[in-house]
Amino acid sequence: MALEQEIERWHFQFYGRVQGVGFRFTAGYLARSLDLTGWVRNEYDGSVTMEVQGRSDAIEHFLNSLQTQRYIQIENYEREAISPIQEQRFRTEY
């Protein structure tokens, strides 16, 4: 019997061409398809802030998928591990 992977939560700040290109919609779609929870939000400085929670392998797949989207161009991002919380879905914040 396989051991269940531990749940992780990460805080991200993305820079580059990340607004006006479907980043939040794509992040939500990918997160839901991978059973990840969290949120995503545009910032006034043109960056995107996101928290994502789930299995480590799902989060890495999520990040790789975001970085290979046609119109999204992530030039740089900051990543910080934070404590998991109780939450049921991935949402877009405004």
PDB file of N, CA, C and O in Angstrom:
ATOM      1  N   MET A   1       0.844  -1.180   0.000  1.00  0.00           N
ATOM      2  CA  MET A   1       0.000   0.000   0.000  1.00  0.00           C
ATOM      3  C   MET A   1       0.891   1.245   0.000  1.00  0.00           C
ATOM      4  O   MET A   1       1.813   1.342   0.810  1.00  0.00           O
ATOM      5  N   ALA A   2       0.629   2.182  -0.886  1.00  0.00           N
ATOM      6  CA  ALA A   2       1.429   3.405  -1.002  1.00  0.00           C
ATOM      7  C   ALA A   2       1.089   4.368   0.129  1.00  0.00           C
ATOM      8  O   ALA A   2      -0.061   4.481   0.554  1.00  0.00           O
ATOM      9  N   LEU A   3       2.109   5.049   0.595  1.00  0.00           N
ATOM     10  CA  LEU A   3       1.891   6.066   1.616  1.00  0.00           C
ATOM     11  C   LEU A   3       1.351   7.327   0.966  1.00  0.00           C
ATOM     12  O   LEU A   3       1.772   7.708  -0.126  1.00  0.00           O
ATOM     13  N   GLU A   4       0.416   7.968   1.649  1.00  0.00           N
ATOM     14  CA  GLU A   4      -0.153   9.206   1.137  1.00  0.00           C
ATOM     15  C   GLU A   4       0.870  10.330   1.273  1.00  0.00           C
ATOM     16  O   GLU A   4       1.528  10.454   2.306  1.00  0.00           O
ATOM     17  N   GLN A   5       1.003  11.150   0.226  1.00  0.00           N
ATOM     18  CA  GLN A   5       1.945  12.266   0.270  1.00  0.00           C
ATOM     19  C   GLN A   5       1.439  13.355   1.198  1.00  0.00           C
ATOM     20  O   GLN A   5       0.237  13.591   1.318  1.00  0.00           O
ATOM     21  N   GLU A   6       2.379  14.003   1.844  1.00  0.00           N
ATOM     22  CA  GLU A   6       2.056  15.103   2.728  1.00  0.00           C
ATOM     23  C   GLU A   6       1.606  16.320   1.916  1.00  0.00           C
ATOM     24  O   GLU A   6       2.094  16.566   0.813  1.00  0.00           O
ATOM     25  N   ILE A   7       0.676  17.064   2.482  1.00  0.00           N
ATOM     26  CA  ILE A   7       0.162  18.269   1.830  1.00  0.00           C
ATOM     27  C   ILE A   7       1.112  19.433   2.106  1.00  0.00           C
ATOM     28  O   ILE A   7       1.558  19.635   3.236  1.00  0.00           O
ATOM     29  N   GLU A   8       1.410  20.187   1.059  1.00  0.00           N
ATOM     30  CA  GLU A   8       2.266  21.375   1.158  1.00  0.00           C
ATOM     31  C   GLU A   8       1.466  22.593   0.726  1.00  0.00           C
ATOM     32  O   GLU A   8       0.480  22.480  -0.003  1.00  0.00           O
ATOM     33  N   ARG A   9       1.905  23.758   1.187  1.00  0.00           N
ATOM     34  CA  ARG A   9       1.311  25.027   0.741  1.00  0.00           C
ATOM     35  C   ARG A   9       2.446  25.984   0.431  1.00  0.00           C
ATOM     36  O   ARG A   9       3.397  26.114   1.202  1.00  0.00           O
ATOM     37  N   TRP A  10       2.334  26.652  -0.709  1.00  0.00           N
ATOM     38  CA  TRP A  10       3.360  27.584  -1.163  1.00  0.00           C
ATOM     39  C   TRP A  10       2.741  28.932  -1.511  1.00  0.00           C
ATOM     40  O   TRP A  10       1.642  29.016  -2.059  1.00  0.00           O
ATOM     41  N   HIS A  11       3.481  29.980  -1.174  1.00  0.00           N
ATOM     42  CA  HIS A  11       3.127  31.346  -1.562  1.00  0.00           C
ATOM     43  C   HIS A  11       4.048  31.726  -2.717  1.00  0.00           C
ATOM     44  O   HIS A  11       5.266  31.579  -2.617  1.00  0.00           O
ATOM     45  N   PHE A  12       3.466  32.215  -3.815  1.00  0.00           N
ATOM     46  CA  PHE A  12       4.227  32.597  -5.004  1.00  0.00           C
ATOM     47  C   PHE A  12       3.973  34.047  -5.367  1.00  0.00           C
ATOM     48  O   PHE A  12       2.886  34.577  -5.139  1.00  0.00           O
ATOM     49  N   GLN A  13       4.983  34.679  -5.933  1.00  0.00           N
ATOM     50  CA  GLN A  13       4.851  35.982  -6.581  1.00  0.00           C
ATOM     51  C   GLN A  13       5.456  35.814  -7.970  1.00  0.00           C
ATOM     52  O   GLN A  13       6.642  35.510  -8.098  1.00  0.00           O
ATOM     53  N   PHE A  14       4.647  36.010  -9.012  1.00  0.00           N
ATOM     54  CA  PHE A  14       5.089  35.827 -10.394  1.00  0.00           C
ATOM     55  C   PHE A  14       5.286  37.173 -11.073  1.00  0.00           C
ATOM     56  O   PHE A  14       4.493  38.096 -10.885  1.00  0.00           O
ATOM     57  N   TYR A  15       6.353  37.279 -11.866  1.00  0.00           N
ATOM     58  CA  TYR A  15       6.679  38.497 -12.604  1.00  0.00           C
ATOM     59  C   TYR A  15       6.854  38.155 -14.075  1.00  0.00           C
ATOM     60  O   TYR A  15       7.223  37.033 -14.421  1.00  0.00           O
ATOM     61  N   GLY A  16       6.589  39.117 -14.928  1.00  0.00           N
ATOM     62  CA  GLY A  16       6.720  38.925 -16.368  1.00  0.00           C
ATOM     63  C   GLY A  16       5.420  39.317 -17.038  1.00  0.00           C
ATOM     64  O   GLY A  16       4.712  40.204 -16.560  1.00  0.00           O
ATOM     65  N   ARG A  17       5.102  38.662 -18.143  1.00  0.00           N
ATOM     66  CA  ARG A  17       3.819  38.903 -18.808  1.00  0.00           C
ATOM     67  C   ARG A  17       2.814  37.942 -18.187  1.00  0.00           C
ATOM     68  O   ARG A  17       2.561  36.854 -18.703  1.00  0.00           O
ATOM     69  N   VAL A  18       2.249  38.378 -17.063  1.00  0.00           N
ATOM     70  CA  VAL A  18       1.374  37.509 -16.275  1.00  0.00           C
ATOM     71  C   VAL A  18      -0.012  38.107 -16.036  1.00  0.00           C
ATOM     72  O   VAL A  18      -0.856  37.473 -15.402  1.00  0.00           O
ATOM     73  N   GLN A  19      -0.254  39.315 -16.535  1.00  0.00           N
ATOM     74  CA  GLN A  19      -1.591  39.901 -16.451  1.00  0.00           C
ATOM     75  C   GLN A  19      -2.102  40.152 -17.860  1.00  0.00           C
ATOM     76  O   GLN A  19      -1.335  40.500 -18.757  1.00  0.00           O
ATOM     77  N   GLY A  20      -3.405  39.971 -18.048  1.00  0.00           N
ATOM     78  CA  GLY A  20      -4.017  40.183 -19.351  1.00  0.00           C
ATOM     79  C   GLY A  20      -3.762  39.053 -20.336  1.00  0.00           C
ATOM     80  O   GLY A  20      -3.978  39.214 -21.537  1.00  0.00           O
ATOM     81  N   VAL A  21      -3.305  37.915 -19.838  1.00  0.00           N
ATOM     82  CA  VAL A  21      -2.970  36.779 -20.708  1.00  0.00           C
ATOM     83  C   VAL A  21      -3.657  35.483 -20.262  1.00  0.00           C
ATOM     84  O   VAL A  21      -3.297  34.400 -20.724  1.00  0.00           O
ATOM     85  N   GLY A  22      -4.639  35.590 -19.372  1.00  0.00           N
ATOM     86  CA  GLY A  22      -5.353  34.402 -18.910  1.00  0.00           C
ATOM     87  C   GLY A  22      -4.661  33.638 -17.799  1.00  0.00           C
ATOM     88  O   GLY A  22      -4.977  32.472 -17.562  1.00  0.00           O
ATOM     89  N   PHE A  23      -3.719  34.274 -17.112  1.00  0.00           N
ATOM     90  CA  PHE A  23      -2.967  33.594 -16.055  1.00  0.00           C
ATOM     91  C   PHE A  23      -3.893  33.067 -14.966  1.00  0.00           C
ATOM     92  O   PHE A  23      -3.815  31.895 -14.600  1.00  0.00           O
ATOM     93  N   ARG A  24      -4.778  33.932 -14.441  1.00  0.00           N
ATOM     94  CA  ARG A  24      -5.649  33.507 -13.335  1.00  0.00           C
ATOM     95  C   ARG A  24      -6.611  32.408 -13.768  1.00  0.00           C
ATOM     96  O   ARG A  24      -6.819  31.439 -13.038  1.00  0.00           O
ATOM     97  N   PHE A  25      -7.199  32.556 -14.950  1.00  0.00           N
ATOM     98  CA  PHE A  25      -8.108  31.531 -15.466  1.00  0.00           C
ATOM     99  C   PHE A  25      -7.377  30.199 -15.625  1.00  0.00           C
ATOM    100  O   PHE A  25      -7.874  29.152 -15.209  1.00  0.00           O
ATOM    101  N   THR A  26      -6.190  30.253 -16.234  1.00  0.00           N
ATOM    102  CA  THR A  26      -5.404  29.040 -16.456  1.00  0.00           C
ATOM    103  C   THR A  26      -4.983  28.409 -15.137  1.00  0.00           C
ATOM    104  O   THR A  26      -5.052  27.190 -14.980  1.00  0.00           O
ATOM    105  N   ALA A  27      -4.546  29.236 -14.187  1.00  0.00           N
ATOM    106  CA  ALA A  27      -4.151  28.722 -12.870  1.00  0.00           C
ATOM    107  C   ALA A  27      -5.327  28.014 -12.202  1.00  0.00           C
ATOM    108  O   ALA A  27      -5.161  26.937 -11.629  1.00  0.00           O
ATOM    109  N   GLY A  28      -6.504  28.612 -12.274  1.00  0.00           N
ATOM    110  CA  GLY A  28      -7.688  27.996 -11.681  1.00  0.00           C
ATOM    111  C   GLY A  28      -8.043  26.677 -12.339  1.00  0.00           C
ATOM    112  O   GLY A  28      -8.335  25.694 -11.658  1.00  0.00           O
ATOM    113  N   TYR A  29      -8.019  26.657 -13.655  1.00  0.00           N
ATOM    114  CA  TYR A  29      -8.328  25.429 -14.394  1.00  0.00           C
ATOM    115  C   TYR A  29      -7.341  24.318 -14.048  1.00  0.00           C
ATOM    116  O   TYR A  29      -7.743  23.194 -13.750  1.00  0.00           O
ATOM    117  N   LEU A  30      -6.040  24.639 -14.090  1.00  0.00           N
ATOM    118  CA  LEU A  30      -5.017  23.635 -13.781  1.00  0.00           C
ATOM    119  C   LEU A  30      -5.125  23.156 -12.335  1.00  0.00           C
ATOM    120  O   LEU A  30      -5.031  21.959 -12.064  1.00  0.00           O
ATOM    121  N   ALA A  31      -5.323  24.099 -11.405  1.00  0.00           N
ATOM    122  CA  ALA A  31      -5.413  23.736  -9.988  1.00  0.00           C
ATOM    123  C   ALA A  31      -6.576  22.780  -9.744  1.00  0.00           C
ATOM    124  O   ALA A  31      -6.425  21.771  -9.056  1.00  0.00           O
ATOM    125  N   ARG A  32      -7.726  23.099 -10.307  1.00  0.00           N
ATOM    126  CA  ARG A  32      -8.894  22.227 -10.109  1.00  0.00           C
ATOM    127  C   ARG A  32      -8.665  20.852 -10.733  1.00  0.00           C
ATOM    128  O   ARG A  32      -9.082  19.840 -10.170  1.00  0.00           O
ATOM    129  N   SER A  33      -8.006  20.808 -11.890  1.00  0.00           N
ATOM    130  CA  SER A  33      -7.771  19.518 -12.548  1.00  0.00           C
ATOM    131  C   SER A  33      -6.775  18.653 -11.776  1.00  0.00           C
ATOM    132  O   SER A  33      -6.758  17.433 -11.941  1.00  0.00           O
ATOM    133  N   LEU A  34      -5.944  19.277 -10.932  1.00  0.00           N
ATOM    134  CA  LEU A  34      -4.939  18.549 -10.151  1.00  0.00           C
ATOM    135  C   LEU A  34      -5.320  18.426  -8.674  1.00  0.00           C
ATOM    136  O   LEU A  34      -4.498  18.016  -7.854  1.00  0.00           O
ATOM    137  N   ASP A  35      -6.561  18.778  -8.333  1.00  0.00           N
ATOM    138  CA  ASP A  35      -7.055  18.730  -6.947  1.00  0.00           C
ATOM    139  C   ASP A  35      -6.226  19.592  -6.004  1.00  0.00           C
ATOM    140  O   ASP A  35      -5.953  19.200  -4.870  1.00  0.00           O
ATOM    141  N   LEU A  36      -5.827  20.769  -6.480  1.00  0.00           N
ATOM    142  CA  LEU A  36      -5.105  21.727  -5.642  1.00  0.00           C
ATOM    143  C   LEU A  36      -6.085  22.774  -5.141  1.00  0.00           C
ATOM    144  O   LEU A  36      -7.101  23.047  -5.781  1.00  0.00           O
ATOM    145  N   THR A  37      -5.773  23.354  -4.000  1.00  0.00           N
ATOM    146  CA  THR A  37      -6.580  24.443  -3.463  1.00  0.00           C
ATOM    147  C   THR A  37      -5.702  25.683  -3.354  1.00  0.00           C
ATOM    148  O   THR A  37      -4.486  25.616  -3.532  1.00  0.00           O
ATOM    149  N   GLY A  38      -6.335  26.815  -3.058  1.00  0.00           N
ATOM    150  CA  GLY A  38      -5.590  28.060  -2.888  1.00  0.00           C
ATOM    151  C   GLY A  38      -6.300  29.218  -3.544  1.00  0.00           C
ATOM    152  O   GLY A  38      -7.525  29.222  -3.666  1.00  0.00           O
ATOM    153  N   TRP A  39      -5.531  30.198  -3.965  1.00  0.00           N
ATOM    154  CA  TRP A  39      -6.091  31.390  -4.595  1.00  0.00           C
ATOM    155  C   TRP A  39      -5.039  32.064  -5.475  1.00  0.00           C
ATOM    156  O   TRP A  39      -3.843  31.797  -5.360  1.00  0.00           O
ATOM    157  N   VAL A  40      -5.519  32.946  -6.359  1.00  0.00           N
ATOM    158  CA  VAL A  40      -4.650  33.714  -7.251  1.00  0.00           C
ATOM    159  C   VAL A  40      -5.222  35.125  -7.363  1.00  0.00           C
ATOM    160  O   VAL A  40      -6.439  35.309  -7.354  1.00  0.00           O
ATOM    161  N   ARG A  41      -4.325  36.138  -7.470  1.00  0.00           N
ATOM    162  CA  ARG A  41      -4.771  37.535  -7.490  1.00  0.00           C
ATOM    163  C   ARG A  41      -3.784  38.390  -8.284  1.00  0.00           C
ATOM    164  O   ARG A  41      -2.570  38.249  -8.132  1.00  0.00           O
ATOM    165  N   ASN A  42      -4.314  39.284  -9.136  1.00  0.00           N
ATOM    166  CA  ASN A  42      -3.482  40.287  -9.797  1.00  0.00           C
ATOM    167  C   ASN A  42      -3.090  41.363  -8.799  1.00  0.00           C
ATOM    168  O   ASN A  42      -3.864  41.702  -7.904  1.00  0.00           O
ATOM    169  N   GLU A  43      -1.883  41.899  -8.954  1.00  0.00           N
ATOM    170  CA  GLU A  43      -1.408  42.989  -8.105  1.00  0.00           C
ATOM    171  C   GLU A  43      -1.270  44.262  -8.939  1.00  0.00           C
ATOM    172  O   GLU A  43      -1.140  44.203 -10.162  1.00  0.00           O
ATOM    173  N   TYR A  44      -1.298  45.413  -8.264  1.00  0.00           N
ATOM    174  CA  TYR A  44      -1.211  46.701  -8.954  1.00  0.00           C
ATOM    175  C   TYR A  44       0.116  46.901  -9.669  1.00  0.00           C
ATOM    176  O   TYR A  44       0.184  47.674 -10.625  1.00  0.00           O
ATOM    177  N   ASP A  45       1.169  46.225  -9.232  1.00  0.00           N
ATOM    178  CA  ASP A  45       2.487  46.400  -9.856  1.00  0.00           C
ATOM    179  C   ASP A  45       2.676  45.536 -11.104  1.00  0.00           C
ATOM    180  O   ASP A  45       3.763  45.517 -11.681  1.00  0.00           O
ATOM    181  N   GLY A  46       1.627  44.818 -11.529  1.00  0.00           N
ATOM    182  CA  GLY A  46       1.710  43.985 -12.724  1.00  0.00           C
ATOM    183  C   GLY A  46       2.079  42.539 -12.449  1.00  0.00           C
ATOM    184  O   GLY A  46       2.094  41.718 -13.366  1.00  0.00           O
ATOM    185  N   SER A  47       2.375  42.219 -11.205  1.00  0.00           N
ATOM    186  CA  SER A  47       2.704  40.839 -10.840  1.00  0.00           C
ATOM    187  C   SER A  47       1.423  40.083 -10.484  1.00  0.00           C
ATOM    188  O   SER A  47       0.334  40.657 -10.463  1.00  0.00           O
ATOM    189  N   VAL A  48       1.570  38.804 -10.210  1.00  0.00           N
ATOM    190  CA  VAL A  48       0.460  37.965  -9.756  1.00  0.00           C
ATOM    191  C   VAL A  48       0.903  37.250  -8.488  1.00  0.00           C
ATOM    192  O   VAL A  48       1.985  36.665  -8.441  1.00  0.00           O
ATOM    193  N   THR A  49       0.062  37.300  -7.460  1.00  0.00           N
ATOM    194  CA  THR A  49       0.303  36.593  -6.207  1.00  0.00           C
ATOM    195  C   THR A  49      -0.593  35.357  -6.181  1.00  0.00           C
ATOM    196  O   THR A  49      -1.741  35.395  -6.623  1.00  0.00           O
ATOM    197  N   MET A  50      -0.048  34.267  -5.658  1.00  0.00           N
ATOM    198  CA  MET A  50      -0.818  33.031  -5.607  1.00  0.00           C
ATOM    199  C   MET A  50      -0.375  32.194  -4.410  1.00  0.00           C
ATOM    200  O   MET A  50       0.805  32.169  -4.059  1.00  0.00           O
ATOM    201  N   GLU A  51      -1.328  31.516  -3.795  1.00  0.00           N
ATOM    202  CA  GLU A  51      -1.034  30.465  -2.834  1.00  0.00           C
ATOM    203  C   GLU A  51      -1.664  29.196  -3.375  1.00  0.00           C
ATOM    204  O   GLU A  51      -2.804  29.197  -3.838  1.00  0.00           O
ATOM    205  N   VAL A  52      -0.906  28.116  -3.309  1.00  0.00           N
ATOM    206  CA  VAL A  52      -1.395  26.837  -3.820  1.00  0.00           C
ATOM    207  C   VAL A  52      -1.049  25.742  -2.816  1.00  0.00           C
ATOM    208  O   VAL A  52       0.030  25.740  -2.223  1.00  0.00           O
ATOM    209  N   GLN A  53      -1.985  24.812  -2.640  1.00  0.00           N
ATOM    210  CA  GLN A  53      -1.836  23.759  -1.637  1.00  0.00           C
ATOM    211  C   GLN A  53      -2.219  22.412  -2.233  1.00  0.00           C
ATOM    212  O   GLN A  53      -3.209  22.290  -2.954  1.00  0.00           O
ATOM    213  N   GLY A  54      -1.412  21.401  -1.914  1.00  0.00           N
ATOM    214  CA  GLY A  54      -1.698  20.050  -2.376  1.00  0.00           C
ATOM    215  C   GLY A  54      -0.460  19.181  -2.282  1.00  0.00           C
ATOM    216  O   GLY A  54       0.490  19.510  -1.572  1.00  0.00           O
ATOM    217  N   ARG A  55      -0.475  18.069  -3.001  1.00  0.00           N
ATOM    218  CA  ARG A  55       0.673  17.165  -3.030  1.00  0.00           C
ATOM    219  C   ARG A  55       1.828  17.818  -3.783  1.00  0.00           C
ATOM    220  O   ARG A  55       1.609  18.574  -4.730  1.00  0.00           O
ATOM    221  N   SER A  56       3.030  17.530  -3.368  1.00  0.00           N
ATOM    222  CA  SER A  56       4.233  18.104  -3.974  1.00  0.00           C
ATOM    223  C   SER A  56       4.302  17.845  -5.473  1.00  0.00           C
ATOM    224  O   SER A  56       4.590  18.759  -6.245  1.00  0.00           O
ATOM    225  N   ASP A  57       4.040  16.609  -5.892  1.00  0.00           N
ATOM    226  CA  ASP A  57       4.127  16.292  -7.321  1.00  0.00           C
ATOM    227  C   ASP A  57       3.080  17.041  -8.133  1.00  0.00           C
ATOM    228  O   ASP A  57       3.348  17.438  -9.267  1.00  0.00           O
ATOM    229  N   ALA A  58       1.895  17.239  -7.573  1.00  0.00           N
ATOM    230  CA  ALA A  58       0.840  17.981  -8.266  1.00  0.00           C
ATOM    231  C   ALA A  58       1.210  19.456  -8.390  1.00  0.00           C
ATOM    232  O   ALA A  58       0.952  20.077  -9.421  1.00  0.00           O
ATOM    233  N   ILE A  59       1.815  20.018  -7.341  1.00  0.00           N
ATOM    234  CA  ILE A  59       2.230  21.422  -7.388  1.00  0.00           C
ATOM    235  C   ILE A  59       3.322  21.618  -8.431  1.00  0.00           C
ATOM    236  O   ILE A  59       3.290  22.600  -9.172  1.00  0.00           O
ATOM    237  N   GLU A  60       4.279  20.710  -8.505  1.00  0.00           N
ATOM    238  CA  GLU A  60       5.348  20.829  -9.512  1.00  0.00           C
ATOM    239  C   GLU A  60       4.783  20.705 -10.928  1.00  0.00           C
ATOM    240  O   GLU A  60       5.194  21.438 -11.827  1.00  0.00           O
ATOM    241  N   HIS A  61       3.846  19.784 -11.127  1.00  0.00           N
ATOM    242  CA  HIS A  61       3.198  19.646 -12.439  1.00  0.00           C
ATOM    243  C   HIS A  61       2.441  20.929 -12.787  1.00  0.00           C
ATOM    244  O   HIS A  61       2.491  21.393 -13.926  1.00  0.00           O
ATOM    245  N   PHE A  62       1.748  21.494 -11.815  1.00  0.00           N
ATOM    246  CA  PHE A  62       1.012  22.747 -11.965  1.00  0.00           C
ATOM    247  C   PHE A  62       1.953  23.865 -12.419  1.00  0.00           C
ATOM    248  O   PHE A  62       1.648  24.578 -13.374  1.00  0.00           O
ATOM    249  N   LEU A  63       3.092  24.022 -11.743  1.00  0.00           N
ATOM    250  CA  LEU A  63       4.061  25.069 -12.105  1.00  0.00           C
ATOM    251  C   LEU A  63       4.624  24.857 -13.503  1.00  0.00           C
ATOM    252  O   LEU A  63       4.719  25.803 -14.286  1.00  0.00           O
ATOM    253  N   ASN A  64       4.993  23.636 -13.815  1.00  0.00           N
ATOM    254  CA  ASN A  64       5.517  23.340 -15.155  1.00  0.00           C
ATOM    255  C   ASN A  64       4.485  23.656 -16.228  1.00  0.00           C
ATOM    256  O   ASN A  64       4.827  24.195 -17.280  1.00  0.00           O
ATOM    257  N   SER A  65       3.234  23.328 -15.971  1.00  0.00           N
ATOM    258  CA  SER A  65       2.168  23.605 -16.937  1.00  0.00           C
ATOM    259  C   SER A  65       1.949  25.101 -17.114  1.00  0.00           C
ATOM    260  O   SER A  65       1.756  25.565 -18.238  1.00  0.00           O
ATOM    261  N   LEU A  66       1.976  25.861 -16.026  1.00  0.00           N
ATOM    262  CA  LEU A  66       1.827  27.318 -16.128  1.00  0.00           C
ATOM    263  C   LEU A  66       2.934  27.927 -16.979  1.00  0.00           C
ATOM    264  O   LEU A  66       2.686  28.824 -17.785  1.00  0.00           O
ATOM    265  N   GLN A  67       4.152  27.436 -16.796  1.00  0.00           N
ATOM    266  CA  GLN A  67       5.300  28.015 -17.495  1.00  0.00           C
ATOM    267  C   GLN A  67       5.346  27.666 -18.974  1.00  0.00           C
ATOM    268  O   GLN A  67       6.115  28.273 -19.719  1.00  0.00           O
ATOM    269  N   THR A  68       4.550  26.713 -19.415  1.00  0.00           N
ATOM    270  CA  THR A  68       4.565  26.332 -20.827  1.00  0.00           C
ATOM    271  C   THR A  68       3.322  26.803 -21.573  1.00  0.00           C
ATOM    272  O   THR A  68       3.097  26.402 -22.715  1.00  0.00           O
ATOM    273  N   GLN A  69       2.514  27.648 -20.941  1.00  0.00           N
ATOM    274  CA  GLN A  69       1.332  28.180 -21.616  1.00  0.00           C
ATOM    275  C   GLN A  69       1.748  29.180 -22.689  1.00  0.00           C
ATOM    276  O   GLN A  69       2.743  29.889 -22.541  1.00  0.00           O
ATOM    277  N   ARG A  70       0.990  29.227 -23.746  1.00  0.00           N
ATOM    278  CA  ARG A  70       1.347  30.012 -24.929  1.00  0.00           C
ATOM    279  C   ARG A  70       1.542  31.503 -24.657  1.00  0.00           C
ATOM    280  O   ARG A  70       2.552  32.067 -25.077  1.00  0.00           O
ATOM    281  N   TYR A  71       0.618  32.148 -23.977  1.00  0.00           N
ATOM    282  CA  TYR A  71       0.680  33.604 -23.819  1.00  0.00           C
ATOM    283  C   TYR A  71       1.312  34.052 -22.510  1.00  0.00           C
ATOM    284  O   TYR A  71       1.735  35.202 -22.388  1.00  0.00           O
ATOM    285  N   ILE A  72       1.379  33.174 -21.550  1.00  0.00           N
ATOM    286  CA  ILE A  72       1.969  33.508 -20.253  1.00  0.00           C
ATOM    287  C   ILE A  72       3.485  33.435 -20.367  1.00  0.00           C
ATOM    288  O   ILE A  72       4.033  32.435 -20.832  1.00  0.00           O
ATOM    289  N   GLN A  73       4.160  34.499 -19.940  1.00  0.00           N
ATOM    290  CA  GLN A  73       5.624  34.493 -19.932  1.00  0.00           C
ATOM    291  C   GLN A  73       6.111  34.857 -18.533  1.00  0.00           C
ATOM    292  O   GLN A  73       6.207  36.035 -18.187  1.00  0.00           O
ATOM    293  N   ILE A  74       6.414  33.845 -17.739  1.00  0.00           N
ATOM    294  CA  ILE A  74       6.926  34.053 -16.391  1.00  0.00           C
ATOM    295  C   ILE A  74       8.422  34.304 -16.503  1.00  0.00           C
ATOM    296  O   ILE A  74       9.184  33.414 -16.881  1.00  0.00           O
ATOM    297  N   GLU A  75       8.837  35.524 -16.171  1.00  0.00           N
ATOM    298  CA  GLU A  75      10.263  35.865 -16.230  1.00  0.00           C
ATOM    299  C   GLU A  75      10.987  35.469 -14.949  1.00  0.00           C
ATOM    300  O   GLU A  75      12.163  35.104 -14.970  1.00  0.00           O
ATOM    301  N   ASN A  76      10.270  35.548 -13.845  1.00  0.00           N
ATOM    302  CA  ASN A  76      10.854  35.246 -12.543  1.00  0.00           C
ATOM    303  C   ASN A  76       9.717  34.983 -11.560  1.00  0.00           C
ATOM    304  O   ASN A  76       8.598  35.460 -11.744  1.00  0.00           O
ATOM    305  N   TYR A  77      10.018  34.222 -10.520  1.00  0.00           N
ATOM    306  CA  TYR A  77       9.042  34.084  -9.443  1.00  0.00           C
ATOM    307  C   TYR A  77       9.746  33.818  -8.128  1.00  0.00           C
ATOM    308  O   TYR A  77      10.843  33.261  -8.077  1.00  0.00           O
ATOM    309  N   GLU A  78       9.071  34.239  -7.063  1.00  0.00           N
ATOM    310  CA  GLU A  78       9.534  33.993  -5.696  1.00  0.00           C
ATOM    311  C   GLU A  78       8.614  32.930  -5.112  1.00  0.00           C
ATOM    312  O   GLU A  78       7.414  32.911  -5.386  1.00  0.00           O
ATOM    313  N   ARG A  79       9.189  32.049  -4.306  1.00  0.00           N
ATOM    314  CA  ARG A  79       8.439  30.915  -3.760  1.00  0.00           C
ATOM    315  C   ARG A  79       8.803  30.750  -2.293  1.00  0.00           C
ATOM    316  O   ARG A  79       9.980  30.704  -1.934  1.00  0.00           O
ATOM    317  N   GLU A  80       7.782  30.664  -1.452  1.00  0.00           N
ATOM    318  CA  GLU A  80       8.008  30.503  -0.011  1.00  0.00           C
ATOM    319  C   GLU A  80       7.047  29.450   0.537  1.00  0.00           C
ATOM    320  O   GLU A  80       5.842  29.521   0.298  1.00  0.00           O
ATOM    321  N   ALA A  81       7.578  28.480   1.268  1.00  0.00           N
ATOM    322  CA  ALA A  81       6.742  27.462   1.909  1.00  0.00           C
ATOM    323  C   ALA A  81       6.018  28.092   3.091  1.00  0.00           C
ATOM    324  O   ALA A  81       6.621  28.808   3.890  1.00  0.00           O
ATOM    325  N   ILE A  82       4.726  27.822   3.195  1.00  0.00           N
ATOM    326  CA  ILE A  82       3.926  28.310   4.314  1.00  0.00           C
ATOM    327  C   ILE A  82       3.107  27.136   4.851  1.00  0.00           C
ATOM    328  O   ILE A  82       3.063  26.068   4.241  1.00  0.00           O
ATOM    329  N   SER A  83       2.469  27.343   5.984  1.00  0.00           N
ATOM    330  CA  SER A  83       1.704  26.262   6.623  1.00  0.00           C
ATOM    331  C   SER A  83       0.399  25.993   5.878  1.00  0.00           C
ATOM    332  O   SER A  83      -0.300  26.934   5.502  1.00  0.00           O
ATOM    333  N   PRO A  84       0.062  24.721   5.661  1.00  0.00           N
ATOM    334  CA  PRO A  84      -1.223  24.376   5.042  1.00  0.00           C
ATOM    335  C   PRO A  84      -2.389  24.840   5.910  1.00  0.00           C
ATOM    336  O   PRO A  84      -2.272  24.948   7.131  1.00  0.00           O
ATOM    337  N   ILE A  85      -3.505  25.110   5.259  1.00  0.00           N
ATOM    338  CA  ILE A  85      -4.722  25.517   5.957  1.00  0.00           C
ATOM    339  C   ILE A  85      -5.871  24.627   5.495  1.00  0.00           C
ATOM    340  O   ILE A  85      -5.743  23.889   4.518  1.00  0.00           O
ATOM    341  N   GLN A  86      -6.989  24.702   6.202  1.00  0.00           N
ATOM    342  CA  GLN A  86      -8.195  23.988   5.791  1.00  0.00           C
ATOM    343  C   GLN A  86      -8.877  24.805   4.695  1.00  0.00           C
ATOM    344  O   GLN A  86      -9.280  25.946   4.921  1.00  0.00           O
ATOM    345  N   GLU A  87      -9.001  24.218   3.524  1.00  0.00           N
ATOM    346  CA  GLU A  87      -9.702  24.900   2.441  1.00  0.00           C
ATOM    347  C   GLU A  87     -10.171  23.858   1.444  1.00  0.00           C
ATOM    348  O   GLU A  87      -9.599  22.773   1.347  1.00  0.00           O
ATOM    349  N   GLN A  88     -11.209  24.193   0.709  1.00  0.00           N
ATOM    350  CA  GLN A  88     -11.873  23.213  -0.147  1.00  0.00           C
ATOM    351  C   GLN A  88     -11.692  23.432  -1.644  1.00  0.00           C
ATOM    352  O   GLN A  88     -11.948  22.519  -2.430  1.00  0.00           O
ATOM    353  N   ARG A  89     -11.252  24.630  -2.059  1.00  0.00           N
ATOM    354  CA  ARG A  89     -11.217  24.903  -3.496  1.00  0.00           C
ATOM    355  C   ARG A  89     -10.135  25.915  -3.844  1.00  0.00           C
ATOM    356  O   ARG A  89      -9.501  26.499  -2.965  1.00  0.00           O
ATOM    357  N   PHE A  90      -9.938  26.110  -5.135  1.00  0.00           N
ATOM    358  CA  PHE A  90      -9.033  27.133  -5.647  1.00  0.00           C
ATOM    359  C   PHE A  90      -9.908  28.266  -6.174  1.00  0.00           C
ATOM    360  O   PHE A  90     -10.861  28.024  -6.914  1.00  0.00           O
ATOM    361  N   ARG A  91      -9.588  29.494  -5.796  1.00  0.00           N
ATOM    362  CA  ARG A  91     -10.434  30.625  -6.180  1.00  0.00           C
ATOM    363  C   ARG A  91      -9.597  31.783  -6.722  1.00  0.00           C
ATOM    364  O   ARG A  91      -8.397  31.882  -6.466  1.00  0.00           O
ATOM    365  N   THR A  92     -10.257  32.643  -7.468  1.00  0.00           N
ATOM    366  CA  THR A  92      -9.647  33.878  -7.952  1.00  0.00           C
ATOM    367  C   THR A  92     -10.090  34.998  -7.031  1.00  0.00           C
ATOM    368  O   THR A  92     -11.284  35.173  -6.785  1.00  0.00           O
ATOM    369  N   GLU A  93      -9.135  35.754  -6.524  1.00  0.00           N
ATOM    370  CA  GLU A  93      -9.446  36.914  -5.687  1.00  0.00           C
ATOM    371  C   GLU A  93      -9.338  38.171  -6.533  1.00  0.00           C
ATOM    372  O   GLU A  93      -8.520  38.249  -7.450  1.00  0.00           O
ATOM    373  N   TYR A  94     -10.175  39.155  -6.214  1.00  0.00           N
ATOM    374  CA  TYR A  94     -10.169  40.428  -6.940  1.00  0.00           C
ATOM    375  C   TYR A  94      -9.874  41.568  -6.004  1.00  0.00           C
ATOM    376  O   TYR A  94      -9.827  42.721  -6.433  1.00  0.00           O
TER     377      TYR A  94
END
